């Protein structure tokens, strides 16, 4: 009984530093960490999906940002395909294990499918890391605020550009 209370206390103490919400930087671009879909918040607009990411990053004409975005997209696609094939291979291998006499083929399918699923998950995580790096790089290079004075025929005004 005493062990249960100690374990409960450890779990509660371990969960205290956990945050339920992600802090957003109001002055820059933010990558929202989620399993699916990948999302970026920039100037109160939610961008998700490769078309919207492309429109956001390609207009900067920054080759490093474009390279990171393309690397993200290729890792995501490859990771998802490998994960699907690995899952199917594992399921087929388990089915073969219970039905057939060829246990070597079944275990090969299970092991290969599991390895492909792990590789797909790794590539998906690397794709998310590349997108996070692109957001950090964007904030470092393109998050500049300027204040200027605009003059017209009969008026003067301040221009705040972000």
N, C-alpha and C positions, 0 to 999 in steps of 0.2 A: 504494500500500500504506500509505503514511504517512497519507493522508487517511482511510482506513478506521479506523485506530487512533485518530485524533483524533476522528472522528465517534463511535466507540464510547465514548471517554472522555467526550465531551460528553453522550451519552445517559445514561451511568451517573451522572454528576454531576448531571444534571437530575432523575433519578429518586430521588436520595437524600432530599430533603425530603418525598417523598410518603409518606403514611401508609396502611397497609393497613386499619386499623380506625378506626371513628368513636368518639370519646370520648363517653361517656354521663354525664350529670349525674344522680347518684343521688338528689338532693334535689328534682328537678323533673320536668317533662315533657320528653321528647326526641322530636324528629322524626327518623326514620331515613331518610336520604337514599338513595333507590333509584329506579330507573326504574319499576318496578311491583312490588308494590302500595305505595301510600303507607302508612306505618306510624308509629304513635306508641307509645312505651313510657312508661308512667306507673305508678309504684309496682309495678314488676315484672310488669306486665300489658301484653300486646301488643294494641293496638287497630289494626285495619285495616278499611277500608271505611266507606262513608258512614253506615250504621246505627250502628256503634260510635263513630264520631266524633261523631255527633249526640248519642248518649247521654252522651258525655263532656263536650261543650261546652254542651248545652242545660241541664244540671243546674246550671250556674253562674249562669244567668239574666243573663249579661253580654251586652248587645246588640252590642257591638263584636266579641266572639268569635264570636257567632252570624253576624254579617254577613260576617266573614272566612271562616267555614266555608262559608256559602252561596255566596260568591264563588268559593271554591276548587272547590266541586262544579260550579257552572255552567261555569267555565273548563275543568275536566277533561272534562266531557261534550261541550261544544262543540268542544274541541280534538281529542278522539278522533274525533268524527263528521267534522270537516273533514279530518283526516288520512286517514281511510278513503276519503272521497269523492275527495280529491286523488290518492291512490294509484291508485284505480280510473281516474280521468280520465287520469292519466299513462300507465297501461298501455294503455288504449283508444286514446289518441293515438299511441303508438308502433306499435300494431297498424294503425291507419289510415294512418300514414305509409308503411308498407311495402306496403300493399295497394291503396290508392286513388289516384286522380288528384287529389283535392282535398287538396293539401298544406297549404293555409292552415288548414283545419279541424283537420287533424292537429296542426299546430304550436300552434294555439290551445288544443287539448285538453292538449297536453304542458305548455305554459306555464301555463295555468290550473290544471291539476292540481298542478304543482310549487308554484305560489303558495299553493294551498289547503293542501298538505302542510306548507309552511313556517309558514303561519298557524296551523294546528292544533298544530304543535310549540311555537310561541311561546305559545299559549294554555295548553297543558299545563304549560309551565314557569312561567307566571304563576300557575296554580292551585297548583303546588307552593310557589311563593313565598308565596302567601296563607296556606297551611297553616303554613309556617314562621313567618310573622308572628303567626299565631294562637297557636302554641306559645310564642313569646317573650312575647307579651302575657299569656298564661295564667300563665307563670312569674313575671312581674312583679307581677301582681295577686293571684294565688290561691295562691302558694307561701309560706304563712305557717305557721310551726310555733309551737304554744303548749304550755306546760306548766302544769298546774294541779293543785290538790289536790282529791280527791274524798272526801267524808265520807258514811258510811252509819251504820246503827244502832250497830254495835260495831266498826267498822273505818275506817281511814283509808288512802288510797292516792293515788298520783300518777297523773295522767292526761296522757298524751303524745298530742297531737292534731296530725296533719299532713294 
